[in-house]
Amino acid sequence: MDHKYMKVDISFVIPAYNCEKYLKECVESIINQNVDSYEILIINDGSTDNTLNVAKELMEEYSNVVKIHCQKNKGAAAARNVGLDAALGKYIVFIDSDDMLHGSTLNDCISKIVTENVDILLANISTYTNGKIKKNETCLEEACIRSEVLKYISSLPKFPGSSCSKIFKKDFLRKNNIIFTENIVNEDIDFMLKCFRKAQIIYHADCSWYLYRQNVQGSVTNVVSPKICDDMFKVIDECLKTSNENEVVYLKRILCYEYSTLFFYYSRLKLNDKFLLKKNFKKNKYLLLARNLKEKAIYIMYSILGLEFTAKLVSKLYVIKSRFENLERNK
């Protein structure tokens, strides 16, 4: 049967850039999920290593499901948009090329998104470090949210800002013209904000089938750049500028969380890079009053002691918290 007319339930979209070491493992982890009807779209983003050849070998071996699209290097956002445009599936799952799927709960989640007719299903992310899998629990209680989606999302301890570990109804994305903003670092956060602002029904599943590989050399998440902060300020500005009175309170709570994470990145920047960001940090400081006591304490500290000291202290506390959480998971 011609791929163009093939019935597909799930489209797995993989942006692939210089991932020759991981792409095969990623693709075969999807195949091992035994999903009934699916396709795997590998979007080669102008790779300069052997990624394209690995992709071609996988397409030859799994010709019934693997397809390749190539573009000049434009970044993960552009690659995902190519996948969105080409996808035949009713539902979309994004997976980064150095990550994997695992466990046996994905098919259950696919059933839930169909039977509950939801726009987005959220699942937990597990981490994969040095051959060990650790579950990151973010779902306090499994729930189907049929009203006030943004209110629910703003109440979570952490904003689920990754486009991975989610299942999206393709018609929902297309009806609302939701795509990834290109040429920004924070494309996932921006994308998920758009999604949650438009979603009518979401399902938050208490399970994990997405495996995030930590500490990958060259990964965007391991790069510290002033662009991380600068682009996030642009996302904040655009989000609030287009908000209405019914959602602005919830958006400020969500953006408060994202703003508070920027102190960690700021503390690791060079002096010249910091200088250019100070104005936007000050402009958006009020967001810290929109959430919990922790953020309000940061606001008071910033007001009294200034940005530099606050960023250093918040960064140190973040490192201590991360180490403690890793110890707890290893027990």
N, C-alpha and C positions, 0 to 999 in steps of 0.2 A: 504494500500500500504506500502511496505517495505520502511523505512526511507532512506535506501541507494539509492533507485531509485526514490525518490520523487522529483518532479520538484520544485525548490526553486529559487526565484529571489534574496532575501536578506537574508544573514546570520548575525544575531546580536550576537556578541561575547562578553561575560561578564566574565572577570576574577573575581573570588569570593574568598575573604579571610576574614574570621571573620566579615561577613556583615549581620548577622541574622536580624538586625534591619531594613535594607534597601532593601534587595534583592527582597522581594515580591513587594514592591512599584515600584522598578526598572523594573521588568519583566512585571508587569501589565500596566505600562506606555507604554511599547512597544506594547503590545496587543491592547491597546486602540487607537493606531495609524491607525488601520484597513488597514494595508498593505496587498495586495492581496495574495502574496505567499512568505512565510518567515519561518525561523527557529530561535530559540533562543538557543544558546549554552552556558550553564553555565559551566565554568571551575573551579571546586572546587580546590583551591590551598592549600591543606593541612590544611583547617580550623580546629581550635580547639574549636570553639563554636558550635552553633546549625545550622550553615549555610547549611551543607549538608542535614539535615532533612528538612529545609525550601525548599531547591531545590527539594528534592524528592516529597514534597507535591505539589509544583508547577508543576512538571512533571506529577504527577497523575491527577491534575486538568486540565492541558492543554497538554495532552499527544500527541496531533497532531502537536505541534510546539516546545515544550520544551525538550531539551536533556541535559544530564549531562555527563561531563568527569571529572575524578578525577586524581590528581597527588600529589606527595609529595610537600611540600612548596618550590617553586623555584622562586616565584615572578611573578609580573604581565606580564613581557615580555615573560617568558616561557609559562604562561597560554594563552596569546594571540596567541603565535605560535602554541599551541595545537589546538586552535580554528581555526586558518588559515588552518591548515593541514586537519581538519575534515570538514570544511565548504562545503556545497553543493551549496550554492547560487552563482549566477553570480556576486553579489556585496557584499561587506563586510562593516559592521558598527560596530565599537568598542564602547562599553559603559561601564563605570566603575560602579561597583555594588552599590555604594552609590549615583549615579546620576540617572537622569530620562530623558525621552523624553516628550515634551509638544507641545501644539499648533496643527496646522493643515497643516503645510507646508512641512512635510517630503515627502508625496506622490508626491507633485509638484517637489521636488528635485530629486526623483527617476525617474520621467518622463524626467527631463532635462538630467540626466546622460545617459539615454538610447537614447533619440532622438539626443543629441549632440555627442554621442559616446566618452565621455571623460574618462580619466583615473582616475581622482580624482575630486570630488565635495567638495568644502569648504563652510561651513555655519558658521554663528555667534554662539557664546556661550552665553547663559543667565545664570545668577547666582541665586541661591536659598539660601536665608539667613533668618532664623527666620520666615519662612512662606511667605516671600516676594520674588517676581521674579523681577529681574532687567536685562534689556537687555544691553549687552556689544556690541556696534556697532564697527565692525572692517572692514566691507566692505564699502568702500567709494562709489563704483559704481558697480553694477552687471555687470559681464563680463565673456565672454568665451575666454580664452587665447589659441590660436592655434599655437603660436610660441614664442620662448624665455621665457619659463615658469619661469626659474630661475631669469631672469631679472625682471619679474613682481613681483615675490615673494620678491625679495630684495628691491623693491620700497615701500612695504607696511610699515606703521608706526610700526607694531609689527609683528614679525615672527610667523605665525600660526603653532606653534610647537606641538600642541596636536593632537594625532591620533583620538581623539573623535571629534564629530561634522563634520566628513568627511564621504563621501561614496567612497569606493575604488572598482575599477573593479578588480575582483579576478584574471583574466587572466593577467592583467598588473603586479600585484604583483608576480605571479608565473613565468611569462616570464623573469622577471628581478631578480628573486631569492631574493626578498625583504622580510626579516623577522626582528623581533625585536632582537637587541643585548641583551643578557641576562647578568645579574649580574652587570648592571650599573644603576645609579639613573635616568639618562637622556635618557632613552630608547625611549621616545616619540620624542624628538628633533632629535636624531640620525635616527630614522625611517623616520621622515618626510623629513629630508635632503636627504636621499636615494631616497625617492619617488619623490621629486621635481627635483632632478638631472636627473631622468629617464623619467619623465612624458612628453608626447608630447602635450596633450590637457588637460586643467583643466577648471572647471567652478567655479566662485566665486559668490555664491548666497547671495543676501541681505535679508536673513531671518534667523530665529533662531528656531530650534526644539530640541536643546540639552540643558539640564538644569544641571548646575554644582552646586552641593551642597557644600557650603563653610563651613569652620570651623568644619569639621568632626574630632572627636577625633581619633588619631591614623593614620590619613591620611598621606601619604608620603609627600604631599605638605605642611604639617604643621611641618615637622621634619627638624631641622637644623643640618647638619653634614658636616664635611670637604669633605666627599665623593661626595657631590653635586658639589663642585668646582673641585675636582680631576677628577671625571668622565667626566665633561664638557671639561676639558683640553684634555682628551684622545679623545673625540669626535672631538674637533677642530683639533688636530694633525692628526687624521686619515682622516678627511674630506679634509684637505689641501694637505696631502700627496698623495691622490688619484685623485686630481683635475687636469683638463687640462687648458690650457691657455684661452680657451673660457669661462670658468665658474668661474675662480678663483676670478675675480673682484666682481662678484655677491655673491659668497660664503663668501668673506671677509666682505661684507656689512651685510649679515645675521649673521655671527659669531660675528661681532662687537656688534650687539644688544645683543646676548646671553652672550658675555663676560662682557658687561656693567652691566648685572643683577647680576653678581657674587659678586660685591662689597657689595651688600645688605647682602648676606649670610656670606661673610667674616667678616663683622663688628660684627656679632653675635656669632662668634666662640671663643673658649678658646685660650689663648695665644700660647700654645704648638701646637695646630692645625693650627693656623695662620702661624707659623714659617715654617712648611712643605710646605705651598702653595706659599710663597713669590716668589720663583724662577719662577714658572709657570706664575704668574701674570706679572712679569717683562718680561718674554720671549714673552708673547702675547700682551703686551701693545700697540704695533704698530697697532693692529686691530682697536683701537679707532679712527684712522685717516681715516678709510674706510667709514665712514657714514656721520652724520650730525654735525652741530655746537655743539650740546649738548655733543656728544661723544668726539669731538675734545677739548671741554672745560675740560672734565674729564681728557683727556690726558695731557693737560697743567698743570692742578692741580696736577696730579699724579707726573709729572716730577719735579715740584717745591716743593711740600709739602709732597710728599711721599704717600705710600699706605695706612697707618693707618688713617691719617687725611682724605684722599680722600674717603675711604670706609665709615667712619663715616658720612661725609657730604652727600654723595650720598644716604646713607641709610635714613638719616633724610628727605632729599628732596623726596625720594620715599614714605615715610610714609605720608608726607604732601600732595603729589599729590594724593595718594590713598584715603585719607580722603575727599579731595576736590571733587574727581570724585564720591565718594559715596553720598556726599551731592547733587551733580548735578542730579544723578539718582533718588534720593528720592523726587525731586521737583515735 
